Amino acid sequence: MSESSYASVLRHTHMFADLSDGEHRALAKLAVSRRYSAGDELFCEGDDCAGMFVIAAGSVRIFKVAPSGREQVLSIDGPGDCVAELPVFDGGPYPATARAVTDTHVLFLGARELRALCLENPEVALKILKVVGRRLRRLVMLVEDLSFTTVRHRLIGFLLRHAQHHRSGNVAEFLLAESHQDIAAHIGTVRELVSRNLSRLCAEGLIRIEGKRCLIPSLTILVDEHEGDE
């Protein structure tokens, strides 16, 4: 890829979308193209932060692992997202692990070079901080969700998020590709509670599951159940 191609990727990245063409070109000069196969780790929790990653193609799973071995998924990021922007600026190690979900292409921006660019161009730093602030707000919401809501509530929310792009009127049907273990990692619980709560939702007629297909016969009713469970 050429620097102009790098600049095009950066232009379509949420964090850098508000930058000028000149600022995009300056960032592109710092970028290094990297490719990862599905299952490869971009970095591990505790590693020294070498820089941040801009996802050009593919998807990356960000997660933490408890001493018990249980995973908590923080986010699944795709094209247009950045990974590891926080430790680039606070100087600490990577706070979580990042693993490629699919074959993934990223642009790597070294921490030292990116900080130097921000010192030379304060407007770049301010625009980046705006997006970093959004990321922090999302993490605060995740903490609140895990601390103050039930597994049932979080599971219904997970299903409703999947349903957003697969609705037809008041009905939604979609492929529930994640295993019960993967869902548990997303919503901060264990596989057994996911299985138990899915069975209860089916028994109550709120959802129907056939193989990997999930049908929500009434989004209105499921939304009301979600809001009433807060």
MOJOLIN-V521225 format. One record per pair of residues at least 4 apart in sequence whose C-alpha atoms are under 7 Angstrom apart, sorted by the first residue. I is the first residue (numbers start at 1). J is the second residue. D is the distance in Angstrom with one decimal. If there is no record, write none. Layout:
# MOJOLIN-V521225
I | J | D
I | J | D
This chain:
# MOJOLIN-V521225
1 | 5 | 5.9
1 | 6 | 6.9
2 | 6 | 6.3
3 | 7 | 6.1
3 | 28 | 5.5
3 | 29 | 6.4
4 | 8 | 6.3
5 | 9 | 6.4
6 | 10 | 6.3
6 | 28 | 5.3
7 | 11 | 6.0
7 | 24 | 5.3
7 | 25 | 5.7
7 | 28 | 5.2
8 | 12 | 6.6
9 | 13 | 6.5
9 | 56 | 6.2
10 | 16 | 6.1
10 | 24 | 6.5
11 | 16 | 6.1
11 | 17 | 5.1
11 | 24 | 6.6
12 | 17 | 5.9
12 | 80 | 5.9
13 | 17 | 5.6
13 | 80 | 4.0
13 | 81 | 6.0
14 | 80 | 5.6
14 | 81 | 6.1
15 | 128 | 5.8
15 | 131 | 5.5
16 | 128 | 6.9
19 | 23 | 5.8
19 | 24 | 6.4
19 | 124 | 6.9
20 | 24 | 6.2
21 | 25 | 6.2
22 | 26 | 6.2
23 | 27 | 6.3
24 | 28 | 6.1
25 | 29 | 6.4
27 | 31 | 6.6
30 | 109 | 6.0
30 | 113 | 7.0
31 | 107 | 5.6
31 | 108 | 5.4
31 | 109 | 5.1
32 | 107 | 5.4
32 | 108 | 5.0
32 | 109 | 6.7
33 | 106 | 6.0
33 | 107 | 4.7
33 | 108 | 6.3
34 | 105 | 5.9
34 | 106 | 5.4
34 | 107 | 6.1
34 | 108 | 6.8
35 | 104 | 5.7
35 | 105 | 4.5
35 | 106 | 6.3
36 | 40 | 5.9
36 | 100 | 6.6
36 | 103 | 5.8
36 | 104 | 5.1
36 | 105 | 6.4
37 | 100 | 6.7
37 | 102 | 6.6
37 | 103 | 4.3
37 | 104 | 6.3
38 | 100 | 5.1
38 | 101 | 5.1
38 | 102 | 4.2
38 | 103 | 4.7
39 | 99 | 6.0
39 | 100 | 5.3
39 | 101 | 6.0
40 | 99 | 5.6
40 | 100 | 5.5
41 | 98 | 5.7
41 | 99 | 4.2
41 | 100 | 6.2
42 | 98 | 5.4
42 | 99 | 5.8
43 | 47 | 6.8
43 | 97 | 5.8
43 | 98 | 5.6
44 | 94 | 6.9
44 | 96 | 6.5
44 | 97 | 4.3
44 | 98 | 6.5
45 | 94 | 5.2
45 | 95 | 5.2
45 | 96 | 4.2
45 | 97 | 4.7
46 | 93 | 5.3
46 | 94 | 5.3
46 | 95 | 6.2
47 | 93 | 5.4
47 | 94 | 5.6
48 | 93 | 4.4
48 | 94 | 6.3
49 | 87 | 6.3
49 | 88 | 6.5
49 | 92 | 6.7
49 | 93 | 5.0
49 | 94 | 5.5
50 | 110 | 5.9
50 | 111 | 5.7
51 | 88 | 5.8
51 | 108 | 6.8
51 | 109 | 5.5
51 | 110 | 4.2
51 | 111 | 4.1
52 | 83 | 5.8
52 | 84 | 4.9
52 | 85 | 5.5
52 | 88 | 6.6
52 | 108 | 5.9
52 | 109 | 5.4
52 | 110 | 6.6
52 | 111 | 6.8
53 | 82 | 5.6
53 | 83 | 5.1
53 | 84 | 6.7
53 | 106 | 6.0
53 | 107 | 5.7
53 | 108 | 4.7
53 | 109 | 6.3
54 | 81 | 6.2
54 | 82 | 4.5
54 | 83 | 6.4
54 | 106 | 5.3
54 | 107 | 5.0
54 | 108 | 6.4
55 | 78 | 6.1
55 | 79 | 4.9
55 | 80 | 6.0
55 | 81 | 5.7
55 | 82 | 6.2
55 | 105 | 6.3
55 | 106 | 4.5
55 | 107 | 6.5
56 | 79 | 5.0
56 | 80 | 6.7
56 | 105 | 5.5
56 | 106 | 5.2
56 | 107 | 6.9
57 | 78 | 6.9
57 | 79 | 5.2
57 | 104 | 5.5
57 | 105 | 5.0
57 | 106 | 6.9
58 | 78 | 5.9
58 | 79 | 6.6
58 | 102 | 5.6
58 | 103 | 5.7
58 | 104 | 4.2
58 | 105 | 6.4
59 | 76 | 6.8
59 | 77 | 5.5
59 | 78 | 4.3
59 | 100 | 6.1
59 | 101 | 5.5
59 | 102 | 5.8
59 | 104 | 6.2
60 | 76 | 5.7
60 | 77 | 5.2
60 | 78 | 6.4
60 | 98 | 6.4
60 | 99 | 5.5
60 | 100 | 4.4
60 | 101 | 5.3
61 | 75 | 6.1
61 | 76 | 4.6
61 | 77 | 6.4
61 | 98 | 5.6
61 | 99 | 5.3
61 | 100 | 6.3
61 | 101 | 6.2
62 | 73 | 6.0
62 | 74 | 5.5
62 | 75 | 5.3
62 | 76 | 6.2
62 | 96 | 6.5
62 | 97 | 5.7
62 | 98 | 4.6
62 | 99 | 6.7
63 | 71 | 6.5
63 | 72 | 5.5
63 | 73 | 4.3
63 | 74 | 5.2
63 | 96 | 5.7
63 | 97 | 5.5
63 | 98 | 6.6
64 | 71 | 5.7
64 | 72 | 5.4
64 | 73 | 6.6
64 | 96 | 5.1
64 | 97 | 6.2
65 | 69 | 5.7
65 | 70 | 5.6
65 | 71 | 4.5
65 | 72 | 6.4
66 | 70 | 5.3
66 | 71 | 6.3
71 | 185 | 5.3
72 | 185 | 4.7
72 | 186 | 6.1
72 | 188 | 5.7
73 | 185 | 5.4
73 | 186 | 4.8
77 | 81 | 5.9
84 | 88 | 6.8
84 | 94 | 7.0
86 | 90 | 6.5
87 | 91 | 5.5
87 | 92 | 5.3
87 | 93 | 6.2
87 | 94 | 6.0
88 | 111 | 5.2
100 | 104 | 6.3
109 | 114 | 6.5
110 | 114 | 6.0
111 | 115 | 6.1
112 | 116 | 6.2
113 | 117 | 6.2
114 | 118 | 6.3
115 | 119 | 6.3
116 | 120 | 6.4
117 | 121 | 6.0
118 | 122 | 5.5
118 | 124 | 5.8
118 | 125 | 5.0
121 | 125 | 7.0
122 | 126 | 6.3
123 | 127 | 6.2
124 | 128 | 6.2
125 | 129 | 6.1
126 | 130 | 6.4
127 | 131 | 6.9
128 | 132 | 6.3
129 | 133 | 6.0
130 | 134 | 6.7
131 | 135 | 6.5
132 | 136 | 6.3
133 | 137 | 6.3
134 | 138 | 6.3
135 | 139 | 6.4
136 | 140 | 6.2
137 | 141 | 6.3
138 | 142 | 6.3
139 | 143 | 6.3
140 | 144 | 6.2
141 | 145 | 6.1
142 | 146 | 6.2
143 | 147 | 6.0
144 | 148 | 5.8
145 | 149 | 5.5
146 | 188 | 6.5
149 | 153 | 6.3
149 | 154 | 6.9
149 | 230 | 6.4
150 | 154 | 6.4
151 | 155 | 6.0
151 | 189 | 7.0
152 | 156 | 6.2
152 | 197 | 6.2
153 | 157 | 6.2
153 | 226 | 5.8
153 | 229 | 5.9
153 | 230 | 7.0
154 | 158 | 6.2
154 | 187 | 6.0
155 | 159 | 6.3
155 | 187 | 6.8
156 | 160 | 6.1
156 | 226 | 6.2
157 | 161 | 6.2
157 | 226 | 6.8
158 | 162 | 6.5
159 | 163 | 6.2
160 | 164 | 6.4
163 | 167 | 6.0
163 | 172 | 5.7
163 | 173 | 7.0
163 | 174 | 6.7
166 | 172 | 5.4
166 | 173 | 6.1
166 | 174 | 6.1
167 | 171 | 5.6
167 | 172 | 4.1
167 | 173 | 6.8
168 | 172 | 5.9
170 | 218 | 5.5
170 | 219 | 5.3
170 | 220 | 6.7
171 | 216 | 5.8
171 | 217 | 5.0
171 | 218 | 5.4
171 | 219 | 5.9
172 | 215 | 5.9
172 | 216 | 5.2
172 | 217 | 6.8
173 | 214 | 5.6
173 | 215 | 4.4
173 | 216 | 6.2
174 | 213 | 5.8
174 | 214 | 5.5
174 | 215 | 6.7
175 | 212 | 5.7
175 | 213 | 4.7
175 | 214 | 6.2
176 | 212 | 5.2
176 | 213 | 5.8
176 | 214 | 6.1
177 | 212 | 6.2
178 | 182 | 5.6
178 | 183 | 6.2
179 | 183 | 6.3
180 | 184 | 6.1
180 | 191 | 5.4
180 | 194 | 6.1
180 | 195 | 6.5
181 | 185 | 6.4
181 | 190 | 7.0
181 | 191 | 4.8
182 | 186 | 6.4
183 | 187 | 6.3
184 | 188 | 5.8
184 | 189 | 4.9
184 | 190 | 5.1
184 | 191 | 5.4
184 | 194 | 6.2
185 | 189 | 6.5
189 | 193 | 6.9
190 | 194 | 6.7
191 | 195 | 6.3
192 | 196 | 6.1
193 | 197 | 6.0
194 | 198 | 6.0
195 | 199 | 6.2
196 | 200 | 6.4
197 | 201 | 6.2
198 | 202 | 6.2
199 | 203 | 6.1
200 | 204 | 6.1
201 | 205 | 6.3
201 | 206 | 5.4
201 | 207 | 5.9
202 | 206 | 5.9
202 | 207 | 5.0
202 | 208 | 5.5
206 | 216 | 6.5
206 | 217 | 6.9
206 | 222 | 6.3
207 | 214 | 6.9
207 | 215 | 5.6
207 | 216 | 4.7
207 | 217 | 6.5
208 | 214 | 5.8
208 | 215 | 5.0
208 | 216 | 6.5
209 | 213 | 5.7
209 | 214 | 4.6
209 | 215 | 6.3
210 | 214 | 6.6
218 | 222 | 6.5
219 | 223 | 6.0
220 | 224 | 6.2
221 | 225 | 6.2
222 | 226 | 6.1
223 | 227 | 6.2
224 | 228 | 5.9
225 | 229 | 6.1
226 | 230 | 6.8
